[in-house]
Structure formats: structure tokens, C-alpha cells
Amino acid sequence: MNKTEQTGETLETFISNPQTPLERKIFSIGPWFHNLHLPDGTQTAPNHPLGDFPYFKWKKISEALPESLKGWRVLDIGCNAGFYSFELAKMGANVTGIDLDEHYLRQARWAARQYGLDGRVKFRKMQIYDLAHSTATYDMVIFMGVFYHLRYPLLALDIVAQKFKKLLLFQTLTMPGEEVMEPVEDLPIEKRDLMLSPGWPRMAFIENSLAGDNTNWWAPNHAAVDAMLRSSGLKTIRRPDHEVYLCTHSDIDEVISYEPDELSSAANSVRRMIIE
């Protein structure tokens, strides 16, 4: 469930007072988190508490992307009702959207037919950890609004880092602050008070609930996001919006923390835990 960070109220909405057959269909498969602008101008969540979401974020993000994605293969992780999948398909990409929630996938498949994009966009019910067992790779991966909901976020980031060739669009809920301290090569054990410095990479664990959502497990600070991206072999090339990082692979053979055998074993273990 998507809820406001300020009030805990749900961000999902129904279209109010549906009149036309299309509006009644939108109502019947609601509530909606994505406000889609359908071809005839009808919107799926015109009264969204955040405004025209996620279009107002897309306006900033799209300026950081190539003008054409013709021929690109794109993976949209946590696709919800497919807003980003559809926008990328309109730019020429062939998009695969994955999500765990059948409610959102049903909306996305229906909306794809409304846009006439069902030949360019496909949606699958899939866990992010299952990507470790797929040989598929993509030109670009969108990994937005998911990281902080995961019990094993760095495992997921390591997996995603292996799945794209050109660009990764990453977003996470963060702690306040932009401070970053120079990474320490080797921290002496008696110098651990440095970890309390404002720019030290830090990630808050949320044991119970944040904004009424008990799947909000983590909130890294900006320094921790930078450090984790580097640790997964990535570098940030642009920050098109608050908490949004456009990344590519590092140019040099920097030290990457994970070992392939460890990653495979961990992904298998998590998969078994989820299935069983």
C-alpha cells in the first residue's frame, strides 16, 4: 500500500463520480496510485494527494534521458500501473514491467491496451531476486520506489547492477541531509566515532512502520546511497530529481564488495525463503 510520508493516509485513489463507460471501468479496477493520462484525456487518479503523480517527477527525469530510446530494451522494476513503462515505450523502447501486486499488473495490462502499446510493453508478476536466475539483460533498468521496501536491499542492488548495459535510474526514500565525507580507506577500530560524522554513509532501519507502511524498512542518507552504488560497481552521472540517481557502470575496475558465488547463494536462499 502506498501511503503519504506525512500523514500515513493512502495515496491510492478512486476516480470520483464516474459518468462515462471509461470512467466506470477505471473506477472498477481502482484504487490507483499512478495517475495515467489516457489517450482521450481521461485520468485514472485526477484527485491524487500528491498532484499529477508521477507525471511531475517524469518531467524532470525525462530531461536526463536520451531523446530517443528506439530499439532499447528496458526493465521497469516495481512498475505499478505502468506509468514509466508507457512513457519509455512512447520514446521507442521495448519495456518489461515487473511487480508483485496483481492489482497493479491488472491495471497496467488494461492501460496498455488503451494506449495501443500492448505490443511494446509486457508485464510480469516477478520478485526482484528472481532476476538473479534470469539471463536477460537490458539497455536500461528503472529501479524506483522499491529499494527501501526490500528486506535485502544491497542484494537487490547487486543483482540489478548486472542487468543493465547503459543506464540505471535509481530512487530511494532517504534520510535528510546531503553531507558526504571522503571514504576512509581503512577505519581503525578505535576510531569508530567517525561513523557518527554527518557525512558517514548511514542507513536507518525502521523496525515497525513509517508513514503507516510497515514495508518501509530502510532510509539511507545521501552518502550511503553514493557508497552503495559505488560498492555495486556503479557511478552517478546525474541527479535529475530529489532522491533520484541516473547511473552507469564504473569506468575502472574498482573493488566491488560482492563475490559472484556469494551473490548466487544469497539470491537462492532469499528465493527459497519467499517461496516456502
QUIKA-V97444 format. One record per residue. N is the residue number from 0. PSI is psi in whole degrees, 0 to 359 (NA if undefined). Layout:
n: (N/N)
psi: (PSI/PSI)
This chain:
n: (0/1/2/3/4/5/6/7/8/9/10/11/12/13/14/15/16/17/18/19/20/21/22/23/24/25/26/27/28/29/30/31/32/33/34/35/36/37/38/39/40/41/42/43/44/45/46/47/48/49/50/51/52/53/54/55/56/57/58/59/60/61/62/63/64/65/66/67/68/69/70/71/72/73/74/75/76/77/78/79/80/81/82/83/84/85/86/87/88/89/90/91/92/93/94/95/96/97/98/99/100/101/102/103/104/105/106/107/108/109/110/111/112/113/114/115/116/117/118/119/120/121/122/123/124/125/126/127/128/129/130/131/132/133/134/135/136/137/138/139/140/141/142/143/144/145/146/147/148/149/150/151/152/153/154/155/156/157/158/159/160/161/162/163/164/165/166/167/168/169/170/171/172/173/174/175/176/177/178/179/180/181/182/183/184/185/186/187/188/189/190/191/192/193/194/195/196/197/198/199/200/201/202/203/204/205/206/207/208/209/210/211/212/213/214/215/216/217/218/219/220/221/222/223/224/225/226/227/228/229/230/231/232/233/234/235/236/237/238/239/240/241/242/243/244/245/246/247/248/249/250/251/252/253/254/255/256/257/258/259/260/261/262/263/264/265/266/267/268/269/270/271/272/273/274/275)
psi: (131/126/160/143/336/318/345/359/151/145/355/138/156/148/137/145/58/134/314/163/322/317/323/325/316/317/320/335/15/181/164/140/325/130/96/139/103/163/329/6/347/139/147/335/64/343/31/134/334/0/212/76/136/22/321/334/320/325/320/317/317/332/341/355/159/149/325/138/27/125/353/145/126/140/126/103/127/51/343/226/4/15/306/324/316/318/320/324/323/335/2/356/155/121/137/122/134/145/158/342/113/332/312/321/324/318/316/317/320/315/325/322/325/322/347/28/11/347/348/344/132/150/139/145/118/141/145/325/337/341/335/340/12/143/356/139/164/156/322/144/135/121/74/137/20/319/312/351/353/142/334/67/319/327/314/318/320/320/313/324/337/357/355/155/324/303/145/128/111/139/142/152/139/166/157/152/147/5/142/125/154/130/139/130/313/106/117/143/331/358/23/348/341/335/343/358/147/326/6/136/126/143/120/136/131/103/321/284/147/125/38/7/112/9/4/91/327/150/95/155/174/321/322/322/311/314/318/321/315/319/334/11/27/161/145/128/345/149/91/343/168/128/11/131/123/121/160/181/150/147/330/163/72/162/125/133/328/152/139/318/320/317/314/317/316/317/320/318/314/319/316/319/318/317/319/NA)
